[in-house]
C-alpha cells in the first residue's frame, strides 16, 4: 500500500483548527492509501497547539510537531 505524508504549518490558527480537522478527516478517509498529516505549530500564542495536541491521540494519522 502506498503512503502519503503532508505537513501543515500552523501559526495562531485557533479559529481554523476545528474546520481544518473536519475537512481533513473527510478528505483523507476517502483516499486509497495510508495518510499521515503533520500539523506543525510554529510557536502560536493562542490555543493552536492545545487543539492539535488533543486531536492526535484521537486519530493515529495525525502527528504533531511543535517548534
C-alpha positions as CSV (number, residue, x, y, z in Angstrom):
1,X,0.0,0.0,0.0
2,X,1.3,3.5,-0.8
3,X,1.8,6.1,1.9
4,X,1.4,9.9,1.8
5,X,2.5,12.4,4.4
6,X,1.8,16.2,4.4
7,X,3.0,18.9,6.8
8,X,0.6,21.7,7.6
9,X,2.2,24.8,9.0
10,X,0.1,26.5,11.7
11,X,0.5,29.8,13.4
12,X,-2.3,31.2,15.6
13,X,-4.9,29.1,13.8
14,X,-7.2,28.5,16.8
15,X,-10.3,29.5,14.9
16,X,-9.3,27.3,11.9
17,X,-8.3,24.1,13.6
18,X,-11.8,22.7,14.1
19,X,-12.7,23.4,10.5
20,X,-9.4,22.0,9.2
21,X,-9.9,18.9,11.3
22,X,-13.3,18.1,9.9
23,X,-12.3,18.8,6.3
24,X,-9.1,16.8,6.5
25,X,-10.7,13.8,8.2
26,X,-13.4,13.7,5.5
27,X,-10.7,14.0,2.7
28,X,-8.2,11.5,4.0
29,X,-10.8,8.9,4.9
30,X,-11.6,8.6,1.2
31,X,-8.1,8.2,0.0
32,X,-6.9,4.8,-1.3
33,X,-3.6,5.0,0.6
34,X,-2.2,5.4,4.1
35,X,-2.1,9.0,5.1
36,X,-0.2,10.9,7.7
37,X,-0.9,14.6,8.4
38,X,1.7,16.6,10.4
39,X,0.3,19.9,11.8
40,X,3.4,22.0,12.6
41,X,2.8,24.5,15.4
42,X,5.1,27.5,14.8
43,X,5.1,29.0,18.3
44,X,1.4,30.1,18.3
45,X,0.4,32.3,21.1
46,X,-3.2,31.1,21.0
47,X,-4.7,27.6,21.6
48,X,-3.5,26.1,18.3
49,X,-1.0,23.8,20.0
50,X,-3.6,22.6,22.6
51,X,-6.2,21.9,19.9
52,X,-3.8,19.9,17.6
53,X,-2.3,18.1,20.6
54,X,-5.8,17.0,21.6
55,X,-6.5,15.8,18.1
56,X,-3.5,13.5,17.7
57,X,-4.4,10.9,20.4
58,X,-7.9,10.6,18.8
59,X,-6.5,9.9,15.3
60,X,-3.4,7.8,14.6
61,X,-2.9,9.6,11.2
62,X,-2.1,12.9,13.0
63,X,1.5,13.5,14.1
64,X,2.1,16.9,15.9
65,X,5.3,18.9,15.7
66,X,5.9,21.9,17.9
67,X,8.7,24.3,17.1
